[in-house]
Amino acid sequence: MSRHAKFLAALAALPLAWTFAHAEESALDAFTGLKMAGDWELVRNNCIACHSPKLITQQRGSKDQWLNMIRWMQEKQNLWQFEPETEARIIAYLAENYPPQADRRRAAIPPEMMPPNPYAPPTTRPD
């Protein structure tokens, strides 16, 4: 086989190699963008009632971090209490499909680097 024919054969095999390399990735739900794996429908049914699915897919976290987010929503946003099994399944799905990634979130901006907040209450100086 000539060098040109070998090159063309290798080029033709690239789509097949790409398919095998990505075969384990879950398909995305067309409506929500959630990874269609495991308990994705449970997450869809319980989470997008209150907010955009994009808010889920843009976040990353461990089981503890996802649990903390749920607790914050329950405390501050009136999210209902889940049955323990439902909550465990939701957290397991989120932690498995949207795990922590070092390059996904930046550190908070220090207050001294923030611009002035025009809506902040006036501060009084002690005399």
N, C-alpha and C positions, 0 to 999 in steps of 0.2 A: 504494500500500500504506500502510495506517495505521501510526502510530507503534507501536501495540500489536502489530500483526502483524509488523513489523520486529523488535521485541524478541523475540517468540516464535520467529521464524525464527533469530535469532542465538543464542538459548538452545538451540534444537534442534541447532545446529551445533557446540556446545561439545564433546560427546563425540567427534565426528569429529575436531575440531581436536586434542583431547588424544591421540587414537589416533595421529595423524600425528606429533605432537611426541615421542611415546615409542616410535615404531615401531622405532627403531634400538637401543633397549635390548634386551639379551639376556634371554631367559626364564631363570628360575631353576629349577634342578633341585629337585624336590619333596623329595628325601631329604637332599641335602647343603646346599642353598641356594647352591651355586656357580653363577656365570653360565655358561649353556650356550653357550659360544662357543669356537671354536678347539680347543685341547687340554684342555678342561675334564675330559674323562674320564681323561686321563693324570694330571692333578693328583689327581682323586678316587682313582684306583687306587693312587697312590704316597703320598698324604699322610694319608688318613683311616684308614689301617691303624694309625697310632700315636696320632692325636689327633682330637678333634672337628672337623668341618668348620667349625664356628663360629669356631674359633681362626684359620682361614684368612680367613674373610670379614670378621672384625673387624680384621684387620691391613691396613696400607697400606705400600707401599714402592716404591722405584725398583728397577731390575735389580740394582744393587749392594747395596741393602738386603736384597732377597730372597735374594741369594746369601749375604750375611753371615748371615742367619737359618738358611739351610740348612747353612752351615759350622758354626755354633754347634750345631745339632742333631746334626750328624755327630760333633763333638768331645765334646759333653756328654751326648747322649742316645742314642748308638749308632745313629744313622741310617746306613743303608748308603750306599755310594758309588754314584752314578748313572753310567750311560754318559754321556759328554759331550753327545751329541745330546739325550738324554732330559732331562738337567739344563737345557740351553739352552731347550728347549721349555717346561718347567715354569716357569722364570724368566720367559720371554717372556709366557706366559699370565698369571702373577701380576702382573707389572709393568703389563701392558695393562689388566687387569680390576680390579686393586686397587692403583692408583697412589697416590703420596703425596698427602696432603691436609693442608693447614696446620691445619685445625680438627679433625682426627681424634685427635691424641695430645697429651697435655699434657707439659710438661717434668717431669723427675724432681723429686721433693720434696727440697730440701736436707736433709742429715743433721741439722742443728741444729733443723729443724722437725718431725722425726719423733718420735713418742712413744717412750719407752724400750722396748727389746726384752727381754721377760722371759726369752727363750731364749738371749740373748747370753752368752758366757762372761764370767766376772768379770774386770774389768780390775785390774791391779796398778799401784800408784803407785810411781814411782822414789823412793827415799829420799834 
